[in-house]
Amino acid sequence: MPIKRVIEVIHAPELMKLENNLNSTEEICTLTHLASVSSDLITCLVGEKIGSGCYRTVYEYNLDKKYVIKIEPLNTNCNVTEYMLWNEIKDLRGNLAWVKDWFEPVKWISPNGRVLVMQRTKSDYKKAKPKKIPKFMWDVKDDNFGWIGNKFVCHDYGQFYNFIHYSKAMQDVGDRW
């Protein structure tokens, strides 16, 4: 997805912050074409590989171990989907406030959508996983969920579809855990 399209889709305040910090997008391009600077930035930010899926690889975030970095080499829009969905649900109130408790929070997305920073979840095999989860979650497998404190959340929701109906209807997990 071209940078202009991502800006239109997510109204990237992150890009404006970046432009303010570096004077212009041209300066960003100049910096990223310097191989040594790019390598230094990557090794500064990207820590140990945690895992990978079909479209993305997840790494520890070196600057704060409470977060992960998801890198999406191909333009599949999984990062953008997670960013947009989190922005939609993070401020839900009233009867829908419970929805955000099922999702791992997004902290930041790069202007082109290829890099996403999210809060890190943990696996805890001692904790009992819920027997039911909301019906709007469709890619239900153990690898897509984890714990943030006492909350069991989905940390891979890049394949969610738009126009989710947030009903309180639940589905049985069965033996998917």
Secondary structure as GFF3:
##gff-version 3
##sequence-region A 1 177
A	DSSP	alpha_helix	3	10	.	.	.	ID=ss1
A	DSSP	alpha_helix	13	22	.	.	.	ID=ss2
A	DSSP	alpha_helix	25	32	.	.	.	ID=ss3
A	DSSP	alpha_helix	35	45	.	.	.	ID=ss4
A	DSSP	beta_strand	46	52	.	.	.	ID=ss5
A	DSSP	beta_strand	57	61	.	.	.	ID=ss6
A	DSSP	beta_strand	67	71	.	.	.	ID=ss7
A	DSSP	alpha_helix	78	89	.	.	.	ID=ss8
A	DSSP	three_ten_helix	94	102	.	.	.	ID=ss9
A	DSSP	beta_strand	106	109	.	.	.	ID=ss10
A	DSSP	beta_strand	115	119	.	.	.	ID=ss11
A	DSSP	beta_strand	132	134	.	.	.	ID=ss12
A	DSSP	three_ten_helix	142	144	.	.	.	ID=ss13
A	DSSP	beta_strand	145	148	.	.	.	ID=ss14
A	DSSP	beta_strand	151	154	.	.	.	ID=ss15
A	DSSP	beta_strand	170	172	.	.	.	ID=ss16
###
